[in-house]
Amino acid sequence: MKILGDDMLRLIARELVETVRQNVTIDWTVKESVRAKLRVIVKRILRKYGYPPDKQEAATNTVLQQAELLSQFWTAQN
């Protein structure tokens, strides 16, 4: 996404990873309430940095899909 620039996207990615990592629990992929909370957190971060509103839903889905892949690793380290 060239609108925001690589540095801004890097900053967004770092904050997303740190925040999502702090909020995942062992059963987060099963509990809809936890997934909903993470969706709100991700969307809030995207808005904070001026991420284009029309692309936020796709970005949120991508972040949650990636978090699902990494969550076993993250919860094992906690």
C-alpha positions as CSV (number, residue, x, y, z in Angstrom):
1,M,0.0,0.0,0.0
2,K,1.8,3.0,-1.3
3,I,-0.6,5.5,0.2
4,L,0.8,5.1,3.7
5,G,4.4,4.3,2.9
6,D,6.6,1.5,4.0
7,D,7.7,3.1,7.3
8,M,4.1,3.7,8.4
9,L,3.1,0.2,7.4
10,R,6.0,-1.2,9.4
11,L,4.9,0.8,12.5
12,I,1.3,-0.4,12.1
13,A,2.5,-4.0,11.8
14,R,4.6,-3.8,14.9
15,E,1.8,-2.3,17.0
16,L,-0.7,-4.9,15.6
17,V,1.6,-7.8,16.4
18,E,2.4,-6.6,19.9
19,T,-1.2,-5.8,20.8
20,V,-2.7,-9.0,19.3
21,R,0.0,-11.1,20.9
22,Q,-0.8,-9.6,24.3
23,N,-4.5,-10.4,23.9
24,V,-4.5,-13.9,22.6
25,T,-5.5,-16.7,24.9
26,I,-5.2,-20.5,24.4
27,D,-8.9,-20.7,23.3
28,W,-9.2,-17.4,21.5
29,T,-9.9,-19.0,18.1
30,V,-13.0,-20.8,19.6
31,K,-14.5,-18.0,21.7
32,E,-16.4,-15.5,19.6
33,S,-16.2,-12.9,22.3
34,V,-12.4,-12.9,22.3
35,R,-12.3,-12.8,18.5
36,A,-14.7,-9.8,18.5
37,K,-12.5,-8.0,21.0
38,L,-9.4,-8.6,18.8
39,R,-11.3,-7.3,15.7
40,V,-12.1,-4.1,17.5
41,I,-8.5,-3.7,18.7
42,V,-7.2,-4.3,15.1
43,K,-9.7,-1.8,13.6
44,R,-8.9,0.8,16.2
45,I,-5.1,0.6,15.4
46,L,-5.8,0.8,11.7
47,R,-8.0,3.9,12.2
48,K,-5.3,5.4,14.5
49,Y,-2.8,5.4,11.7
50,G,-5.2,6.5,8.9
51,Y,-5.5,3.2,7.2
52,P,-8.0,3.5,4.3
53,P,-11.5,2.7,5.6
54,D,-12.4,0.7,2.5
55,K,-9.4,-1.6,3.1
56,Q,-9.8,-2.1,6.9
57,E,-12.1,-5.1,6.8
58,A,-9.7,-7.1,4.5
59,A,-6.7,-6.0,6.6
60,T,-8.5,-7.0,9.8
61,N,-9.3,-10.5,8.4
62,T,-5.7,-10.9,7.3
63,V,-4.3,-10.0,10.7
64,L,-6.7,-12.4,12.4
65,Q,-5.8,-15.2,10.0
66,Q,-2.1,-14.6,10.6
67,A,-2.7,-14.5,14.3
68,E,-4.4,-17.9,14.2
69,L,-1.3,-19.3,12.5
70,L,1.0,-17.8,15.1
71,S,-1.1,-18.3,18.2
72,Q,0.1,-21.7,19.1
73,F,3.7,-20.4,19.1
74,W,2.7,-17.3,21.2
75,T,0.7,-19.2,23.8
76,A,3.4,-21.8,24.2
77,Q,5.9,-19.0,25.1
78,N,3.6,-17.4,27.8
